[in-house]
Amino acid sequence: MTKVLGQENRLKTNLKSGRHSLLAGLDIGSTKVSVVIGTPTLVTHANGSQEIKLDIVGLGQAPNTGIRQGVVVNVEATIEAITKAREEAELMSGYKIDEVYVGVGGTHVKSFDSRGMIAIRNKEVKADDIERVIEAAKAVAVPADREVLHVLPREFKIDEQAGIFDPIGMSGVRLEANVHIVTAGQTALQNILKCAEKAGLRVKGLVLQQLASALACLSEDEKKLGAAVVDMGGGTCDIVVYAAGSVAFTATVPVGGQHFTQDIAMGLRTPQTSAELMKKKYGCAIADLVDANETIEVEGVGGRKPRALLRRDLCEVIEPRAEETMALIWQEIRKSGLSNQIGSGLVLTGGACQMEGLLEMGEFISDIPVRRGAPVNVGGLTDIVRGTDCSTAVGLMVYGFDQLSAKEKDRMANAASTAASSEAAPMADVMSGWAQKVKDFFGGALE
């Protein structure tokens, strides 16, 4: 145990001294704030190849009442929640963070498709041609009260050849780009930035929440085959659809887990806190899946005595809301015209998707495979981020890593390699010391 702690302390010293770089994601949700801290680590495979993998080193969560449907409604409450989550994550990891990638979502986020066209210089597509054609596609009228969050390329076209996803090095005269542009309300963004900065954090980037969740949950094969990710939060359900490996559609449904809780509180005449607990412990989206004779205790309002009710009664309150929510989600996806291109199915993530029976309800309404999505392709303390409610925070960290240049990633790889060597050296010294002692002991015995 002492040896393990010693290794951890050395690793923390390496990180604090700047030999590694830290990445952090801040997910400001309607019910809670999550902060995830990670560090890039060099992994050597059996075949000798190396890659940099993100290791989770800390997670902090705090309840939040200052956000409603992605918009700040109480600045002080949001700052307090961010501060608590940050302190918890820093305490767990042992590292201090000062900059984060922040998730943005809610009903104020709007998106649309756009096209751009340029003449190819020197008859061969290069990186600067890609940048120019994307800038051309961005040259659309955006209202003054909105800000562009992302410009996501869907596909490129060279002369008459369409369906190109990486045109660099190809020959042609004319280059066209089809992009998906995501915008957000300027006021909503300013309030989110203000809350993060007052909590002592510098915002390194703003990222669409459902895009971050998809980065954490989806495999490359699912993206290529086509998939829809739904981040089911407390106030909204945020949707992103991948077609042929690229983001093709984003949308928001203004219904979330808090609406289920409100229905239970009204339908069973119980306080909100009790309704939330019952939803998590006994809730089921399909009443026929529960035992008809199972009973639960329901807390009364205003000092009234608790009473016993059938669990089925609770589920019959939940079922209509679950059916409506899944129907609204599927309606948005069908409206996009991409429902036939979702080959790998629907992926539900976020805190509100953990309810029993929700997958079956989704499959019944959409008639395609539905699964829950939790963070994958990360190492370190994976047990603490295994739940679906950590997808966005982990995805923000993954997004930040993807934005690094090749040069920065090489620097991280070298730092990780140096740190690994420095950790291996003390262990080698210990082993050689023991070997010498054993040799001396037996040598003395033989004499």
C-alpha positions in Angstrom: 0.0 0.0 0.0 2.8 2.4 0.9 4.5 1.6 -2.4 1.4 2.5 -4.4 0.9 5.7 -2.5 4.5 6.6 -3.2 4.0 6.1 -6.9 0.9 8.2 -6.8 2.7 11.0 -5.0 5.6 10.9 -7.6 3.0 11.1 -10.4 1.3 14.0 -8.8 4.6 15.8 -8.4 5.4 15.2 -12.1 2.0 16.7 -13.1 2.3 19.7 -10.8 5.7 20.5 -12.2 4.2 20.8 -15.7 5.6 17.6 -17.1 2.1 16.5 -17.9 -0.8 18.7 -19.0 -4.2 18.6 -17.3 -7.5 18.7 -19.1 -10.8 19.5 -17.3 -14.5 19.5 -18.3 -17.2 21.5 -16.6 -20.8 20.4 -17.2 -23.3 22.9 -15.8 -26.6 21.1 -15.7 -30.1 21.9 -14.5 -29.8 19.6 -11.5 -26.1 19.3 -10.8 -22.7 20.6 -11.8 -19.9 18.1 -12.7 -16.2 18.7 -13.0 -13.9 16.0 -14.5 -10.1 16.2 -14.4 -7.9 14.1 -16.7 -4.3 13.7 -17.8 -2.9 12.3 -21.0 -0.9 9.1 -20.5 1.4 7.3 -23.0 0.2 3.7 -23.6 2.4 1.1 -25.3 0.6 -1.8 -27.0 1.8 -5.3 -27.3 2.9 -4.7 -31.0 5.1 -1.9 -29.8 2.9 1.0 -31.1 2.1 3.9 -28.8 -0.8 6.2 -28.3 -1.9 8.8 -25.8 -4.9 7.9 -23.7 -6.8 10.1 -21.3 -6.8 9.0 -17.7 -9.5 10.2 -15.3 -7.9 11.4 -12.1 -10.7 13.4 -10.4 -14.5 13.9 -10.4 -16.5 16.5 -8.5 -20.3 16.9 -8.4 -22.6 19.4 -6.6 -26.4 19.9 -6.8 -27.4 23.0 -8.7 -30.6 25.1 -8.7 -29.3 28.0 -10.8 -29.9 26.7 -14.3 -33.2 26.1 -16.1 -33.2 24.5 -19.6 -29.6 25.6 -20.2 -30.0 29.2 -19.1 -28.7 30.7 -15.9 -31.5 31.9 -13.7 -29.5 32.3 -10.4 -25.9 33.4 -10.8 -24.9 33.0 -7.1 -26.3 29.5 -6.8 -24.5 28.5 -10.1 -21.2 29.9 -8.9 -21.5 28.1 -5.6 -22.3 24.8 -7.3 -19.3 25.2 -9.7 -17.0 26.0 -6.8 -18.1 23.0 -4.7 -17.7 20.6 -7.7 -14.3 22.1 -8.6 -13.0 21.7 -5.0 -14.2 18.1 -4.8 -12.5 17.2 -8.1 -9.3 18.9 -7.0 -9.4 17.2 -3.7 -9.8 13.7 -5.3 -7.1 14.3 -7.9 -4.6 16.3 -5.9 -4.2 18.8 -8.7 -5.2 22.4 -9.1 -7.1 23.5 -12.2 -7.5 27.0 -13.6 -9.0 26.4 -17.1 -11.9 24.2 -18.3 -14.0 23.3 -21.3 -17.6 24.2 -20.6 -20.7 22.5 -22.0 -23.5 24.6 -23.5 -27.0 23.3 -24.2 -30.6 24.1 -23.8 -33.5 25.6 -25.8 -31.4 28.7 -26.7 -29.2 26.6 -29.0 -30.2 26.6 -32.7 -28.5 25.0 -35.7 -28.7 25.0 -39.5 -26.9 23.7 -42.6 -24.9 25.9 -44.9 -22.8 25.5 -48.1 -19.6 27.2 -49.3 -17.6 27.1 -52.5 -14.1 28.3 -53.5 -11.6 27.8 -56.4 -8.8 25.4 -55.5 -5.3 27.0 -55.6 -2.7 25.1 -57.6 -5.3 22.5 -58.6 -4.6 20.4 -55.4 -6.5 20.7 -52.2 -4.4 21.7 -49.1 -5.2 22.6 -45.5 -5.6 26.3 -46.3 -8.2 25.5 -49.0 -10.2 23.6 -46.3 -10.1 26.6 -44.0 -11.1 29.0 -46.8 -14.1 26.9 -47.9 -15.3 26.6 -44.3 -15.0 30.3 -43.9 -17.1 30.7 -47.1 -19.7 28.4 -45.6 -19.7 30.5 -42.4 -20.4 33.7 -44.3 -24.2 33.7 -43.6 -26.3 36.2 -41.7 -26.4 35.3 -38.0 -28.6 37.6 -35.8 -26.7 40.0 -33.6 -28.0 38.3 -30.4 -26.5 34.9 -31.4 -23.0 33.6 -31.4 -21.6 30.7 -33.5 -20.4 27.8 -31.3 -19.4 25.3 -33.9 -18.9 24.9 -37.7 -19.0 21.1 -38.3 -18.1 19.9 -41.8 -20.5 17.2 -43.1 -19.0 16.5 -46.5 -17.0 18.0 -49.3 -17.5 18.1 -53.1 -14.7 18.5 -55.7 -16.1 19.5 -59.1 -18.8 16.9 -59.7 -17.5 14.3 -57.2 -19.6 14.3 -54.0 -19.4 12.4 -50.7 -15.7 13.3 -49.9 -14.8 13.5 -46.2 -11.1 14.2 -46.4 -10.3 16.1 -49.6 -6.6 17.0 -48.8 -4.3 16.0 -51.6 -7.1 15.5 -54.2 -7.0 17.3 -57.5 -9.7 19.6 -58.9 -10.8 23.1 -59.8 -13.8 23.8 -57.5 -14.2 22.8 -53.8 -17.5 22.8 -52.0 -18.3 22.2 -48.4 -21.6 21.3 -46.6 -21.4 22.3 -43.0 -23.6 22.2 -39.9 -23.5 25.5 -38.0 -24.5 25.6 -34.3 -25.4 28.9 -32.7 -26.3 29.9 -29.1 -27.9 32.9 -27.4 -25.3 35.5 -26.6 -26.8 36.5 -23.3 -26.9 32.8 -22.2 -23.3 32.4 -23.1 -22.2 35.5 -21.3 -23.9 34.4 -18.1 -22.3 31.0 -18.3 -18.9 32.6 -18.8 -19.5 35.0 -15.9 -20.4 32.1 -13.5 -17.3 30.1 -14.5 -14.9 33.1 -14.2 -16.3 34.2 -10.8 -15.7 30.6 -9.6 -12.0 31.1 -10.5 -12.0 29.2 -13.8 -10.9 30.4 -17.2 -13.0 29.1 -20.0 -10.8 27.5 -22.7 -13.6 26.6 -25.0 -17.4 26.4 -25.2 -18.7 23.0 -26.5 -22.2 21.8 -27.4 -23.3 19.4 -24.7 -24.7 16.7 -26.9 -21.6 16.8 -29.1 -19.4 16.3 -26.0 -21.7 13.4 -24.8 -21.4 11.7 -28.2 -17.6 12.0 -28.2 -17.6 10.2 -24.8 -20.1 7.5 -25.7 -19.9 6.6 -29.4 -17.3 4.4 -31.1 -16.0 5.3 -34.5 -17.9 2.4 -36.1 -21.2 3.8 -34.7 -20.5 7.2 -36.1 -19.7 5.8 -39.6 -22.8 3.6 -39.5 -25.0 6.4 -38.3 -26.2 7.0 -34.7 -28.4 9.4 -32.7 -27.2 10.4 -29.2 -29.8 11.8 -26.8 -28.4 13.5 -23.7 -31.4 13.3 -21.2 -30.8 16.0 -18.6 -32.9 17.5 -15.9 -34.5 20.2 -18.0 -34.0 19.2 -21.6 -33.2 16.3 -23.9 -30.4 17.3 -26.3 -30.1 15.4 -29.6 -27.2 15.0 -32.0 -27.3 12.7 -35.1 -24.2 11.3 -36.9 -24.5 10.3 -40.5 -21.6 8.7 -42.4 -19.2 9.7 -39.6 -20.1 13.4 -39.4 -22.5 15.5 -37.3 -25.6 16.0 -39.5 -28.2 17.3 -37.1 -28.7 18.8 -33.6 -31.8 19.7 -31.7 -33.3 20.2 -28.2 -36.5 18.9 -26.7 -37.6 21.0 -23.7 -38.5 18.0 -21.5 -36.3 16.3 -19.0 -36.0 14.4 -15.7 -37.5 17.2 -13.7 -40.8 16.9 -15.6 -41.0 13.3 -14.4 -40.4 14.4 -10.8 -43.0 17.1 -11.1 -45.6 14.6 -12.5 -44.9 12.2 -9.5 -45.2 15.0 -7.0 -48.5 16.1 -8.4 -49.9 12.7 -9.2 -49.1 11.1 -5.8 -49.3 14.3 -3.7 -45.8 14.1 -2.2 -43.0 16.6 -1.8 -40.5 17.1 -4.7 -37.6 15.6 -2.8 -39.6 12.4 -2.1 -40.8 12.3 -5.7 -37.2 12.4 -6.9 -36.1 9.6 -4.6 -39.1 7.4 -5.7 -38.4 8.1 -9.3 -34.8 6.9 -8.9 -35.5 3.9 -6.7 -38.9 2.6 -8.0 -39.5 4.4 -11.3 -40.3 2.4 -14.4 -41.3 3.8 -17.8 -43.6 0.8 -18.6 -46.0 -0.1 -15.8 -46.5 -3.7 -17.1 -42.9 -4.5 -16.3 -43.3 -4.2 -12.5 -44.9 -6.6 -10.1 -48.7 -5.9 -9.8 -48.6 -6.5 -6.0 -45.5 -4.6 -5.0 -46.1 -1.7 -2.6 -44.1 1.4 -1.8 -44.4 4.0 1.0 -45.2 7.5 -0.2 -44.4 10.5 2.1 -47.3 12.9 2.8 -47.3 16.7 2.3 -47.5 19.2 5.1 -47.0 16.8 8.0 -49.5 14.2 6.7 -48.7 10.6 7.5 -47.0 8.4 4.9 -49.2 6.0 3.0 -48.7 2.7 1.2 -49.4 2.6 -2.6 -48.8 0.1 -5.3 -45.6 0.6 -7.2 -47.7 0.1 -10.4 -49.5 3.4 -9.5 -46.2 5.3 -9.5 -45.3 3.7 -12.9 -48.7 4.6 -14.4 -47.9 8.3 -13.6 -44.5 8.0 -15.2 -45.4 6.0 -18.3 -47.4 8.8 -20.2 -44.5 11.3 -19.7 -41.9 8.7 -20.8 -44.0 7.9 -23.9 -44.4 11.6 -24.7 -40.7 12.3 -24.2 -39.5 9.5 -26.4 -42.1 10.4 -29.1 -40.9 14.1 -29.1 -37.3 12.9 -29.5 -38.1 10.6 -32.3 -40.3 13.3 -34.0 -37.3 15.6 -34.0 -35.1 12.9 -35.6 -37.6 12.1 -38.2 -38.1 15.8 -39.0 -34.4 15.9 -39.8 -34.9 13.4 -42.6 -32.1 11.2 -41.2 -34.1 8.5 -39.4 -33.2 6.0 -42.2 -29.5 6.7 -41.8 -29.2 5.7 -38.1 -27.8 2.3 -38.8 -26.4 1.6 -35.3 -29.5 2.9 -33.5 -30.3 5.3 -30.6 -27.9 6.0 -27.7 -29.4 7.4 -24.5 -27.1 9.1 -22.0 -27.4 11.7 -19.2 -28.8 11.3 -15.7 -32.5 11.0 -16.7 -31.9 7.9 -19.0 -31.2 5.6 -16.0 -34.9 4.8 -15.4 -35.9 1.2 -15.9 -38.0 0.5 -19.0 -36.9 3.6 -20.9 -34.9 1.6 -23.4 -37.9 -0.7 -24.1 -40.1 2.4 -24.5 -37.6 3.9 -26.9 -37.4 0.8 -29.0 -41.3 0.5 -29.1 -41.6 4.1 -30.4 -38.6 4.3 -32.8 -38.5 0.7 -33.9 -34.7 0.8 -33.9 -32.1 -0.6 -31.4 -31.7 1.6 -28.2 -28.9 1.4 -25.7 -27.5 3.4 -22.8 -24.2 5.2 -23.4 -21.5 5.7 -20.8 -18.0 7.1 -21.2 -15.6 4.7 -23.1 -12.0 4.9 -24.3 -10.7 6.5 -21.1 -8.5 5.1 -18.4 -7.6 5.9 -14.8 -10.5 6.0 -12.3 -13.0 4.7 -14.8 -15.3 3.4 -12.0 -16.2 6.9 -10.9 -17.3 8.0 -14.4 -19.0 4.8 -15.4 -22.5 6.3 -15.0 -24.4 7.9 -17.9 -24.5 11.2 -15.9 -20.8 11.8 -16.4 -20.9 11.5 -20.2 -20.9 15.3 -21.0 -18.1 16.2 -18.5 -15.8 13.4 -19.8 -16.7 14.3 -23.4 -15.7 17.9 -22.8 -12.3 16.7 -21.7 -12.0 14.5 -24.8 -13.0 17.4 -27.0 -10.3 19.5 -25.5 -7.7 16.8 -26.2 -8.9 16.5 -29.8 -8.4 20.3 -30.3 -4.7 20.0 -29.4 -2.3 20.3 -32.3 -0.1 17.4 -33.3 2.9 19.3 -31.9 1.2 19.7 -28.5 0.3 16.0 -28.5 3.9 15.1 -29.2 5.0 17.3 -26.4 2.6 15.5 -24.1 3.8 12.1 -25.3 7.4 13.0 -24.6 6.4 14.3 -21.1 4.5 11.1 -20.4 7.4 9.0 -21.6 9.9 11.0 -19.4 7.6 10.7 -16.4 7.2 6.9 -16.9 11.0 6.5 -17.1 11.6 8.6 -14.0 9.0 6.4 -12.1 10.6 3.2 -13.4 14.1 4.3 -12.3 13.5 4.2 -8.5 11.8 0.8 -8.8 14.8 -0.5 -10.8 17.1 0.8 -8.0 15.0 -0.9 -5.4 15.1 -4.2 -7.3 18.8 -4.1 -7.9 19.4 -3.3 -4.2 17.4 -6.4 -3.2 19.3 -8.5 -5.7 22.6 -7.4 -4.3 21.5 -8.2 -0.7 20.3 -11.7 -1.7 23.6 -12.3 -3.5 25.6 -11.1 -0.5 23.6 -13.3 1.9 24.0 -16.5 -0.1 27.6 -15.6 -0.9 28.3 -15.3 2.9 26.5 -18.5 3.6 28.6 -20.4 1.1 31.8 -19.1 2.6 
